[in-house]
Amino acid sequence: MARRRTADERQEELRQRIDEWRRGLPKRRAMPEDLWSEAARLAAEVGVYRVARATRVNYASLAGRLEEARERESRAAGTRFVELRGGQLLATGGVAGPVLEIEAADGTRLQLRLEAGQSVDVAAVVAAFGRRP
């Protein structure tokens, strides 16, 4: 059975690949996407600072790449943006109660209007909406 590589071993391997790529360049050029993708995957696992320091890549660039990757995953999962207004969720009296609105990337919308004083598990509703077929 093959031994699974540790995060430190993968960082070192990535650093060596990046160094090899840098040595082969006559001038400064953009790092290949496969190296950035691997660095972002590692950063999601062990942190941006740790990977940026180990591989000697720009911290801000790596953080941006990680954020882009997370946004792509979010869009692929159908969740783009969820806005929760505290005043609506915690309505205190009056006729209108809390309102929860969710919109998926494909335009599908869910709107829940609750009576004053009623509560809802927002995380569970958002998760269930994201799992719909």
Contacts in CASP RR format, 6 or more apart in sequence:
PFRMAT RR
TARGET T0000
AUTHOR 0000-0000-0000
METHOD contacts of the structure
MODEL  1
MARRRTADERQEELRQRIDEWRRGLPKRRAMPEDLWSEAARLAAEVGVYR
VARATRVNYASLAGRLEEARERESRAAGTRFVELRGGQLLATGGVAGPVL
EIEAADGTRLQLRLEAGQSVDVAAVVAAFGRRP
5 13 0 8 1.000
7 42 0 8 1.000
7 45 0 8 1.000
7 46 0 8 1.000
8 54 0 8 1.000
10 42 0 8 1.000
11 42 0 8 1.000
11 46 0 8 1.000
11 50 0 8 1.000
11 51 0 8 1.000
11 54 0 8 1.000
11 55 0 8 1.000
12 54 0 8 1.000
14 35 0 8 1.000
14 38 0 8 1.000
14 39 0 8 1.000
14 42 0 8 1.000
14 51 0 8 1.000
14 54 0 8 1.000
14 55 0 8 1.000
15 54 0 8 1.000
15 55 0 8 1.000
15 56 0 8 1.000
17 35 0 8 1.000
18 31 0 8 1.000
18 35 0 8 1.000
18 39 0 8 1.000
18 55 0 8 1.000
18 56 0 8 1.000
18 57 0 8 1.000
19 56 0 8 1.000
21 31 0 8 1.000
21 32 0 8 1.000
21 35 0 8 1.000
31 57 0 8 1.000
36 62 0 8 1.000
36 65 0 8 1.000
37 65 0 8 1.000
37 69 0 8 1.000
39 51 0 8 1.000
39 55 0 8 1.000
39 57 0 8 1.000
39 62 0 8 1.000
39 65 0 8 1.000
40 62 0 8 1.000
40 65 0 8 1.000
40 66 0 8 1.000
40 68 0 8 1.000
40 69 0 8 1.000
41 69 0 8 1.000
42 51 0 8 1.000
43 50 0 8 1.000
43 51 0 8 1.000
43 52 0 8 1.000
43 62 0 8 1.000
43 63 0 8 1.000
43 65 0 8 1.000
43 66 0 8 1.000
44 66 0 8 1.000
44 69 0 8 1.000
44 70 0 8 1.000
48 59 0 8 1.000
48 62 0 8 1.000
48 63 0 8 1.000
48 66 0 8 1.000
49 59 0 8 1.000
51 57 0 8 1.000
51 62 0 8 1.000
52 58 0 8 1.000
52 59 0 8 1.000
52 62 0 8 1.000
74 80 0 8 1.000
75 105 0 8 1.000
77 130 0 8 1.000
78 104 0 8 1.000
78 105 0 8 1.000
78 106 0 8 1.000
78 130 0 8 1.000
79 104 0 8 1.000
79 105 0 8 1.000
79 126 0 8 1.000
79 130 0 8 1.000
80 103 0 8 1.000
80 104 0 8 1.000
80 105 0 8 1.000
81 103 0 8 1.000
82 102 0 8 1.000
82 126 0 8 1.000
83 101 0 8 1.000
84 100 0 8 1.000
84 122 0 8 1.000
85 99 0 8 1.000
87 98 0 8 1.000
88 97 0 8 1.000
88 98 0 8 1.000
88 99 0 8 1.000
88 100 0 8 1.000
89 98 0 8 1.000
89 100 0 8 1.000
89 120 0 8 1.000
89 122 0 8 1.000
90 98 0 8 1.000
91 97 0 8 1.000
91 98 0 8 1.000
91 116 0 8 1.000
91 117 0 8 1.000
92 116 0 8 1.000
93 116 0 8 1.000
93 117 0 8 1.000
94 116 0 8 1.000
95 116 0 8 1.000
96 113 0 8 1.000
96 116 0 8 1.000
97 113 0 8 1.000
97 114 0 8 1.000
97 115 0 8 1.000
97 116 0 8 1.000
97 117 0 8 1.000
97 118 0 8 1.000
98 112 0 8 1.000
98 113 0 8 1.000
98 114 0 8 1.000
98 117 0 8 1.000
98 118 0 8 1.000
98 119 0 8 1.000
98 120 0 8 1.000
99 111 0 8 1.000
99 112 0 8 1.000
99 113 0 8 1.000
99 114 0 8 1.000
100 110 0 8 1.000
100 111 0 8 1.000
100 112 0 8 1.000
100 114 0 8 1.000
100 120 0 8 1.000
100 122 0 8 1.000
100 125 0 8 1.000
101 109 0 8 1.000
101 110 0 8 1.000
101 111 0 8 1.000
101 112 0 8 1.000
102 109 0 8 1.000
102 110 0 8 1.000
102 111 0 8 1.000
102 125 0 8 1.000
102 126 0 8 1.000
102 129 0 8 1.000
103 109 0 8 1.000
103 110 0 8 1.000
104 129 0 8 1.000
104 130 0 8 1.000
108 132 0 8 1.000
110 125 0 8 1.000
110 129 0 8 1.000
112 120 0 8 1.000
112 125 0 8 1.000
114 120 0 8 1.000
END
